[in-house]
Amino acid sequence: MKLSELKRRFLEYTEIEKGRSLKTIENYDRYLTRFFGFLKSEDPGDITDEAVRDFRLFLNRQKAGNLRATGETLKKKTQNYYLIALRAFLKYLARQNIKSLSPERIELAKVSERQIDFITIEELRRLLDAPSGDEIKDLRDKAILELFFSTGLRVSELCFLSRDIDFSRDEFSVRGKGEKVRVVFLSDDAKKSIKNYLEKRGDMDSDKLFSLTRRSVERIVKHYAIKAGIAKKVTPHIIRHSFATDLLSNGADIRSVQTLLGHASITTTQIYTHVTDKHLRDVHKKFHDKKS
């Protein structure tokens, strides 16, 4: 069977059986199409160690699309996206007993430890207080910001929220990455802000809570960050960071934070443990090398 046909079946399998999002399917399609174009073959047997090594060299020397003028090449993290897609495809071939390269032969490039951006508690409070008017837009934007900080929602999850959710309760379910459902919780401030917005909004045709695109929500957050006098770049994901670090700094265990964020792996959540550094320094100062 040709690689093009196998790719089609793999993408359908990934969408239906594995439950991956359409965005993931699109990305896998793009990464594999580029690899097959480089390979110039329709034979699964032609995916070899040498072919993969040559493709990695090719990727490593490619100029980043929006950075061509600077001469910068693709980041290792971006290169790994191609390898992850190829490894998933090879796992599918192995499951179908189709002879090709073993997926275990695909090693990812080493990348530097992920650093996260965050804002201070004072900056966060100024951001949440920035929408201060009584117009429907002000109330909507206030609800969006409070909801982000109360729940740690991803921007895509917020955009798909239904207005039919019972926001008078302290919790509701959300469908996240990989179609996984998790429970998120509402603070009193978030419930109040949503109630004020829905009362002002009244009965409208849309069944969505906010009827906004991802880009629109990102612009809203940026607008209020500037209004709040925050010099850093602030995005919905930065508020998600604040949600996680707030929990950890107040004593929450990392496994609970992992569940609340909807992370599949604890490794992803561990990037937030930098907030415990101050506590560790305090412990060290208090208990280490005490003179009798």
Number of C-alpha atoms within 10 A of each C-alpha: 9 10 17 16 10 17 19 12 13 22 21 15 15 20 16 11 10 12 16 18 15 13 9 17 19 11 14 23 16 13 18 20 16 13 20 19 10 14 17 9 14 16 15 19 12 17 20 15 13 10 14 20 12 14 19 19 11 12 20 16 12 16 16 17 11 9 11 11 9 9 12 14 16 16 14 15 13 13 19 18 15 22 22 18 20 21 20 16 20 24 19 20 20 15 9 9 9 15 14 16 20 15 18 9 12 17 11 16 13 9 10 8 7 7 9 11 13 19 18 10 11 8 17 21 12 17 26 21 14 20 21 11 11 12 12 15 14 15 22 21 24 26 24 26 24 24 22 23 23 21 23 26 23 18 19 15 14 25 19 18 17 15 15 9 14 10 16 13 12 13 16 15 12 20 14 18 17 15 12 13 12 14 14 18 17 20 16 13 14 23 21 16 20 22 16 17 24 19 11 15 14 8 9 9 6 10 13 16 19 20 16 13 14 16 10 12 22 16 15 15 22 19 15 21 22 15 13 18 12 17 10 13 13 22 19 25 18 20 27 21 20 23 20 24 21 16 17 19 17 10 10 13 11 17 14 13 21 18 16 19 23 23 16 13 11 13 10 12 19 13 15 21 13 14 16 15 11 11 12 11 10 12 11 11 11 10 8 9 8 7 4 3
